[in-house]
């Protein structure tokens, strides 16, 4: 507790000095940035490995006990996504633009282990320093380096302490004629949050599962007058570091997705998507598989009031190798079929209800890989409602409501299918006092009801945060 208080005091002190300095330079409030208020991208759903429970971004933040930072949004939790350039002015050092940032938050949760009984409450401090450097070259091209951390100290449960880190380097090429290419390498040190679908009940009394992920992501996109085509590929190497998780979960994942869009009218377009997500396990060979996705749909932007995108299609989980008997602890991963199929659906509907209020509805249904004993994968079906309202020029109110059902496919004829229902509510307020200082407060309620009681829990979380972004 003393360590957390000292760290928080130092960070808040540094923040106060920076705010005081800035107030001598500029007194004009600005409109807060809008960092990822809407649900997770529906692009390439089978490649969004942990979409379940994360369609609601506030719940994603609650599971990780990290706030929505007022200036940069949520900490980058999973590998594979392309880093975007920050929109702040930054500091120019020759041709290089630097954007250092620092966040500090104090949080309280009444169920830190996300358990059904023997709940433990805790206070924790999160520090989130980072820096981004952008170097333009060759006219419209740029090289981007981004480093962020998510350091958490718990007062009562130090087994939950983490020091997540993400380091990315990327080239962005914007060629004349509509061709854009992104190439990115990334190293990430992360963890599985308590209460997520990948959290293992057997490790609830231990420290959180920690892992490293090293990957490469490439995207090529051509934007024509009437049509566009986008190819995205990534490969990620996962290595688990503790709790004997490596034998069942260490793996290589390869994902490729191709999307084609064609304008129908000036306000509508049709699209088609095909993708494949391959998982190759080091030892747990019964789980080697490929998830194929094929879908079609359309987008529309009929007026400035409504817009949206819908995709519907089919997914097939194809296991790559014949079933074999594995030695413990891998004997819990068996199956009696080699392929499974699933109806796939993704949508995003945007409504500008008033000039100050924007509402987004996201329904979804997709297959996701999970590595928990007794399960092969799970199918998620849910809907999320996100709303943003501008109270003033520098204050925004955010609301998220979500419902999701997770159906786990048991491994083998002797297993029992697990079914979870998740309900969540999140409300938050962001305030930007000056151009590069933001304050935030969030409250999140989570409820998971499972037919396997160890996975049932309720949790209430409150987050206070402050961030500086140059």
Order of alpha helices (4+ residues) and beta strands (2+ residues): alpha-alpha-beta-beta-beta-beta-beta-beta-beta-beta-alpha-beta-beta-beta-beta-beta-beta-beta-beta-beta-beta-beta
